[in-house]
Amino acid sequence: MAAPGRVEGGGSPGPTQEDFEDQTVSAFGEAFNNIAIHGYRAGPPGDVDIEIESDADGIIIRLMDTGCSFDPAAIDNPPIDDLPESGMGLFIIKSFMDEVDYCPGSPNVLRLVKRRDGSSCVAGDGSEGSSEQEHSDADFAEATGHRTSSFRMRSVSRLGAARAAGGIKIQ
């Protein structure tokens, strides 16, 4: 079954701009919530580092955390007919994104890829270089239309959820 706004089969035009944005935001929100709720459940709140790369072909979002890792393959799809109130996050993420990769470790890395217009390539795979680049990021973005942003957000405990806005740090 195709995600809303996505056509199954070869040569599909891809999601509309509105669907692209809605699906990307929904998948990102589910991913962040899963890290905050499940990854840091057993200990104190922690940071979630976020890298976003985008260009005309699509977007790559990497969420990195030091919380508890998990095995996505061990998570069964929820019973869709029942529409459960919880347990839908990973299903939503996989349904809306074109690629979802998870690498447990320190840090755990969740990589979400969303393409526009059925393109086969977006941004980069993260191997373009490090922070010590010969050319500046601005030069690269101007030449390629590729943009990278990094953020650090702090997850909060359930008790601190009411104060969540005070727990976000953008660097």
Protein Blocks (a to p, Z undefined) as FASTA:
>chain_A
ZZehiaedehiabjafklmmmmmmmmmmmmmmmmmmmmmmmmccddddddddddfkbccd
ddddfbdcddfklpccddfklopabhklmmmmmmmpmbdcddedjdddddddddeehiab
eciehlnbcfbdfbdfklmmmmnopacdddddddddfklmmmmmmmpccZZ
